[in-house]
Amino acid sequence: MQQNIYDNDTFFENFRGLRSDEINFNEVIESPIITAMLPDLKGRKILDIGCGMGQHAMQYSKAGAASVLGIDISEKMLAFAKENNSADNIAYRRLAFEDLEKIDERFDLITSSLAFDYSEDFGKLMKEIYALLDDGGYLVFSTSHPISTAYDGVYDRYTRTEDGVRLYANLHNYGIEGERHFKWVVEDYEVYHRMISTLINCIAGAGFVIEECRESKVPDDILAKYPDRFGGVVHQPDFIFFRCRK
Ligand SMILES: C[S@@+](CC[C@H](N)C(=O)[O-])C[C@H]1O[C@@H](n2cnc3c(N)ncnc32)[C@H](O)[C@@H]1O
């Protein structure tokens, strides 16, 4: 089911607060890894899917992209992006990734950061992205790791010592795919859980070659400085990343 939680006032305000915090999962973990996996951006025609507040679009623009089209379902996210992350070579458009067939351009790089968690039909999404790429083009994306989405919110994510120290990450129904609901920013946050093999088979089934896969890891200095904040990531990678080639 298509959802647009980022236009919910409470969710948007809370997410904006989290995202603008200097030490947040996006800046400290997601962004450095996806950046390291990107091809040279100079002269590229880029589509950023689920562009949110436009931080990545601005990064790609500054790195020399010929053009960046950022699409997102949320009006509030796009309004923030237009106000704070605009440049001559960036365009923003309100469009859901379920409607990619409405795009009549082709790209040589398609990126997406943490938006595919909300895709019900990941196989269809991969096929539609493949069709939007030039031959030899890249898809580089991150999504929540299947180990992280194998969770249902009714128990602690971790088995802990009596003092609360995280000993193990818990998995719930890893093999049962589909909608998952838990508390994150709002009481009822919804994502889709998929097994790792499903991610890989949907990517390959669309025709892509997977060139690289990474799992999130917190830099040692950040972990030492903020053990409470990022300590769980040692047990459980929050994000998974793929670089795929057409
Ligand atoms: C976690 S945010 C990430 C935003 C941005 N990529 C970043 O790295 O900061 C997820 C984004 O996906 C967008 N999104 C969710 N469902 C979508 C859909 N069906 N089509 C397009 N965008 C969607 C949300 O509105 C939100 O902006």
The ligand as a Tripos MOL2 file, in Angstrom:
@<TRIPOS>MOLECULE
LIG
   27    29     1     0     0
SMALL
NO_CHARGES

@<TRIPOS>ATOM
      1 C1         14.0380    8.1630    5.1450 C.3       1 LIG1
      2 S1         13.5010    9.3870    4.0110 S.3       1 LIG1
      3 C2         15.0050    9.6030    3.0990 C.3       1 LIG1
      4 C3         15.0700   10.9040    2.3730 C.3       1 LIG1
      5 C4         16.3940   11.1730    1.6390 C.3       1 LIG1
      6 N1         16.6270   10.2110    0.6010 N.3       1 LIG1
      7 C5         17.5470   11.2070    2.6190 C.2       1 LIG1
      8 O1         18.4880   10.4210    2.4620 O.co2     1 LIG1
      9 O2         17.5220   12.0220    3.5270 O.co2     1 LIG1
     10 C6         12.4590    8.4970    2.8870 C.3       1 LIG1
     11 C7         11.8620    9.3370    1.7810 C.3       1 LIG1
     12 O3         11.1330    8.4790    0.8870 O.3       1 LIG1
     13 C8          9.9630    9.1610    0.4990 C.3       1 LIG1
     14 N2          8.9500    8.1970    0.0070 N.ar      1 LIG1
     15 C9          8.2420    7.3020    0.7390 C.ar      1 LIG1
     16 N3          7.3870    6.6170   -0.0440 N.ar      1 LIG1
     17 C10         7.5740    7.1000   -1.3140 C.ar      1 LIG1
     18 C11         6.9770    6.7970   -2.5680 C.ar      1 LIG1
     19 N4          6.0130    5.8710   -2.6730 N.pl3     1 LIG1
     20 N5          7.4130    7.4700   -3.6470 N.ar      1 LIG1
     21 C12         8.3840    8.4340   -3.5520 C.ar      1 LIG1
     22 N6          8.9660    8.7710   -2.3750 N.ar      1 LIG1
     23 C13         8.5780    8.1010   -1.2760 C.ar      1 LIG1
     24 C14         9.5290    9.8880    1.7470 C.3       1 LIG1
     25 O4          8.5890   10.9050    1.4860 O.3       1 LIG1
     26 C15        10.8650   10.3780    2.2760 C.3       1 LIG1
     27 O5         11.1870   11.6430    1.7720 O.3       1 LIG1
@<TRIPOS>BOND
     1     1     2 1
     2     2     3 1
     3     2    10 1
     4     3     4 1
     5     4     5 1
     6     5     6 1
     7     5     7 1
     8     7     8 2
     9     7     9 1
    10    10    11 1
    11    11    12 1
    12    11    26 1
    13    12    13 1
    14    13    14 1
    15    13    24 1
    16    14    15 ar
    17    14    23 ar
    18    15    16 ar
    19    16    17 ar
    20    17    18 ar
    21    17    23 ar
    22    18    19 1
    23    18    20 ar
    24    20    21 ar
    25    21    22 ar
    26    22    23 ar
    27    24    25 1
    28    24    26 1
    29    26    27 1
@<TRIPOS>SUBSTRUCTURE
     1 LIG1         1 GROUP 0 **** ****
